[in-house]
Amino acid sequence: MEYVSALVPPVVMAVFFIGLIRVIVKTQGGANKAKEDAAVDAALAQVKGPRPAPRDVEG
């Protein structure tokens, strides 16, 4: 019976992992995809922001 108790945690984790992957795959796209893409684009634009122009370094 020790082998059963040794196998239960990995099997349970595998089942939950497969369920998580299925949920992620199912929720991709759909009606909210445009709103999600716009939110990500806005967040990236805010993080990047305007960059200062490189200055010339004379040696």
C-alpha positions as CSV (number, residue, x, y, z in Angstrom):
1,M,0.0,0.0,0.0
2,E,3.0,2.3,0.2
3,Y,3.1,2.6,-3.5
4,V,-0.4,3.9,-3.6
5,S,0.4,6.7,-1.1
6,A,3.5,7.5,-3.1
7,L,1.6,7.8,-6.4
8,V,-1.4,9.8,-5.2
9,P,0.3,13.3,-4.9
10,P,1.8,13.2,-8.5
11,V,-1.4,11.9,-9.9
12,V,-3.5,14.6,-8.2
13,M,-1.0,17.3,-9.3
14,A,-1.2,16.0,-12.9
15,V,-5.0,16.0,-12.9
16,F,-5.0,19.6,-11.7
17,F,-2.3,20.6,-14.1
18,I,-4.3,19.1,-17.1
19,G,-7.4,20.9,-15.9
20,L,-5.5,24.2,-15.7
21,I,-4.2,23.8,-19.2
22,R,-7.7,23.0,-20.5
23,V,-9.1,26.2,-18.9
24,I,-6.3,28.3,-20.3
25,V,-6.8,26.9,-23.8
26,K,-10.6,27.3,-23.6
27,T,-10.4,31.0,-22.5
28,Q,-8.1,32.1,-25.3
29,G,-9.8,34.2,-27.8
30,G,-13.6,34.8,-27.7
31,A,-15.5,38.0,-27.2
32,N,-13.1,39.6,-24.7
33,K,-10.0,39.0,-26.8
34,A,-9.9,42.5,-28.3
35,K,-10.3,44.1,-24.8
36,E,-7.6,41.9,-23.3
37,D,-5.2,42.7,-26.2
38,A,-5.9,46.5,-25.8
39,A,-5.3,46.3,-22.1
40,V,-2.0,44.5,-22.7
41,D,-0.9,47.0,-25.4
42,A,-1.8,49.9,-23.1
43,A,0.2,48.4,-20.2
44,L,3.2,47.8,-22.4
45,A,3.1,51.3,-23.8
46,Q,3.0,52.7,-20.3
47,V,6.0,50.6,-19.2
48,K,8.0,51.4,-22.3
49,G,7.1,55.1,-22.4
50,P,9.0,57.6,-24.5
51,R,12.7,57.0,-24.6
52,P,15.2,59.8,-24.6
53,A,17.2,60.3,-27.7
54,P,20.8,59.0,-27.5
55,R,23.3,61.7,-27.0
56,D,26.5,61.9,-29.0
57,V,29.6,61.0,-27.1
58,E,32.7,62.5,-28.6
59,G,35.9,60.7,-27.8
